[in-house]
Amino acid sequence: MENIGESRPEKIGVYLAKSKFGKQFLSGKRGLRIALFTFLLATHSLYWLIPWLTPWPFIFSSFLGLWVGGGIFKPWVTIIKQAMNMPDYDPAILKISLPFMVINWVAMFACLYMFGVVNENGVPIVGTWKHFYFSAITLTTVGYGNIVPASLFSEVLVTFESLIGFFGFAIVAGVITSIIIKRVE
């Protein structure tokens, strides 16, 4: 009998945990941490392996991840609910997941910037690292000014990414503070 409130990743996780593989390798907190880190590292390696040829595979896999994950904010909601409501919650899950979520946003926007024009000293940038760097300084709202958007598409993306970064880091700070306060009480 299916639980109606379970998301797709939760259903997959329960299935794997009940399998022979899951009972052997995913049992306990250490196994879960290793499995989570390995999965996130493998999926994020797509960004570093593919985009210099074409960013489409990474964009496709990211949107597929959004669909499987139940939306943009579902992973955040799941982690926050668990951290707030489960007394035996493993904080390492938040520590492992949070950096990968931020890197995923940076990589996603970096791939999208490859369709626009972004200039460094008046010359359009090329390459995976330059786009990732520009996306990272935009998401963190640092904006050094050495690389600037040079097309309407890139300007719209910069605006959207800056807002996501500003609100995202504010929400993360609030959630972490709330978790700490709840634990102290």
Long-range contacts (C-beta under 8 A, 24 or more apart in sequence): 7-69, 7-70, 7-74, 7-78, 8-68, 8-69, 8-70, 9-68, 9-69, 9-70, 9-75, 9-78, 10-78, 29-90, 29-92, 32-90, 32-93, 33-90, 33-92, 33-93, 33-96, 36-93, 36-96, 36-97, 37-96, 40-96, 40-97, 40-100, 41-100, 44-100, 44-103, 44-104, 44-107, 47-107, 47-110, 47-111, 47-128, 47-132, 48-128, 51-110, 51-111, 51-114, 51-128, 51-131, 52-127, 52-128, 55-110, 55-111, 55-112, 55-114, 55-115, 58-107, 58-108, 58-111, 59-108, 59-111, 59-112, 62-104, 62-107, 62-108, 62-111, 65-104, 75-101, 76-101, 76-171, 80-175, 83-175, 83-179, 84-178, 84-179, 84-182, 98-172, 102-139, 102-168, 105-139, 105-161, 105-164, 105-168, 106-132, 106-135, 106-136, 106-139, 107-132, 107-135, 109-135, 109-138, 109-139, 109-157, 109-161, 110-134, 110-135, 112-157, 113-154, 113-157, 115-153, 116-149, 116-150, 116-151, 116-153, 116-154, 116-157, 117-149, 117-150, 117-151, 117-153, 117-154, 118-147, 118-148, 118-149, 118-150, 118-154, 119-147, 119-148, 119-149, 119-150, 120-146, 120-147, 120-148, 121-146, 124-150, 135-161, 138-162, 138-165, 139-164, 139-165, 139-168, 140-165, 140-169, 141-165, 141-166
